[in-house]
Structure formats: C-alpha cells, structure tokens
Amino acid sequence: MPAIGTDLVHVPGFAEQLDTPGSTFTDVFTATEKRTAARKPAHLRAEHLAGRWAAKEAFIKAWSTALYGQPPVIAQERLDWREIEVRPDRWGRVTLVLHGEVASAVASTLGKIRVTLSISHDGDYATAVCHVNG
C-alpha cells in the first residue's frame, strides 16, 4: 500500500534543543548523519539536522499511514531513531536506509518497500515528505 508522510521542524527551536546541556537529542542521529552535518558550515548544522529529523518523522508517519487500522508495530518508547538513517548520494539527493528492529518490522508489515524522500528548507523551517511504496 503506498503511503505518504510529511513533517515540519522549526529550526531555531530544534537548535535550542540540540544546544541544551545534557540533551541526548543528538543520539537520534547515526554517526554518518553526524559526520555529514559536521562538514556543513557551523551556522547551517542545526538546519541540516532539522531536515534529517523531519525526514525521520515523515517516514514514521508514512509507515503509520500504511498500517492504518492496525496497532503500531514498535512502541514509541522502544523506537531507536538511529535505525532510520537519512543517507545522501554523492549529489546530495537523499533516501532512507533502515536498520535493526525498524527494518525487520517494516519488512514484516509491508514487505519490500521503496522510499522516496524530499527535504527542503525555507527561512526558519525544515520540511520533509516521505513516500513509502510497499
């Protein structure tokens, strides 16, 4: 069943969360996502990661839409956001790579899927749209 999800992130609020002492919010990103962000100019890192966060949220919404009428497969408190990885190609186009329990749960509920992802930034906002076709 094809499904779509979208998310919008307020970049200044997101940056504030990242900068909060003791925050574990950066733990939602993989080492690769953090390395990619680190290559950006300092003033663009929060914007970059906000787009990645929006993409992960958009994927969860698309997956949930595809399972409409069924209970969630992974409880929210058990979800490891690093298992949803935003990966760019050499030209900066992005897709999602699923790992671990998320990959297994998606395969068991939707089978083999194809993900189409778009991330955009405008002013203080980052947005992402994710299309899941299973």
C-alpha positions in Angstrom: 0.0 0.0 0.0 1.5 3.3 -1.0 1.6 5.9 1.8 2.9 9.4 2.4 4.1 11.3 5.5 5.2 14.8 6.0 6.8 16.8 8.8 7.8 20.4 9.6 10.5 21.4 12.0 11.1 24.9 13.5 14.9 25.2 13.1 15.5 27.7 15.9 13.6 25.6 18.4 15.4 22.5 17.2 18.8 24.2 17.5 17.9 25.2 21.1 17.1 21.5 21.9 20.5 20.5 20.4 22.3 23.1 22.4 20.6 22.3 25.8 23.3 21.0 28.2 22.8 17.3 28.9 20.5 16.9 25.9 20.6 13.5 24.3 18.7 14.7 21.3 21.7 14.2 19.0 21.5 10.5 19.9 18.7 10.2 17.3 21.3 10.6 14.5 23.7 8.0 13.2 27.4 8.5 13.2 27.2 9.0 9.4 24.5 11.6 9.8 26.5 13.5 12.4 29.7 13.4 10.1 27.7 14.7 7.2 26.3 17.6 9.3 29.8 18.3 10.7 31.0 19.0 7.2 28.5 21.9 6.9 29.4 25.4 8.0 28.6 25.8 11.7 25.7 28.2 11.1 24.0 25.5 8.9 24.4 22.4 11.0 21.2 22.7 13.0 19.3 23.5 9.8 20.8 20.4 8.2 20.0 18.1 11.1 16.5 19.6 11.4 15.8 18.4 7.9 17.1 14.9 8.8 14.8 14.9 11.9 11.8 15.9 9.7 12.7 13.1 7.3 12.7 10.5 10.1 9.3 11.8 11.4 7.9 11.9 7.9 8.9 8.2 7.4 7.2 7.2 10.7 4.0 9.0 9.6 4.1 7.3 6.2 4.7 3.9 7.7 1.9 4.5 10.2 -0.4 5.6 7.4 0.3 2.3 5.5 -0.7 0.4 8.7 -4.0 2.4 9.1 -6.4 0.5 11.3 -3.6 -1.7 12.8 -1.8 -1.2 16.1 1.8 0.3 16.0 4.4 -2.4 15.5 7.1 -0.7 17.7 6.1 1.2 20.8 7.2 4.8 20.7 9.5 4.5 23.7 11.3 1.5 22.1 11.9 3.2 18.7 15.6 3.7 18.1 15.6 6.7 15.7 19.2 5.8 14.5 17.6 2.8 12.8 16.1 5.3 10.3 19.1 6.7 8.6 19.0 9.6 6.1 21.7 8.9 3.5 22.7 11.2 0.7 24.2 10.2 -2.6 27.2 12.0 -4.0 25.0 14.7 -5.4 23.1 15.3 -2.2 19.9 13.5 -3.1 18.6 11.6 -0.1 16.9 8.3 0.7 16.3 6.3 3.9 18.2 3.2 4.9 16.5 1.2 7.6 18.4 -0.9 10.2 17.7 -3.3 13.1 14.3 -3.7 14.6 12.8 -1.0 12.3 14.0 -2.7 9.2 12.6 -6.1 10.4 9.3 -4.6 11.5 8.8 -2.7 8.2 9.7 -5.9 6.2 7.2 -8.0 8.3 4.4 -5.4 7.9 4.9 -4.1 4.4 7.4 -6.4 2.7 10.0 -4.9 0.4 9.4 -1.2 0.2 10.7 1.7 -1.9 11.1 5.0 -0.2 11.1 8.4 -1.9 12.2 11.3 0.2 12.4 15.0 -0.2 13.9 17.5 2.3 13.5 21.3 1.9 14.4 24.4 3.9 12.9 27.9 3.9 13.7 30.5 6.5 13.2 29.1 10.0 11.7 25.9 8.8 12.8 22.5 7.5 10.3 20.1 6.0 10.3 16.6 4.6 8.0 14.5 2.6 8.3 10.7 2.5 6.5 8.3 0.2 6.6 4.6 1.0 5.5 2.1 -1.6 5.2 -1.4 -0.5 
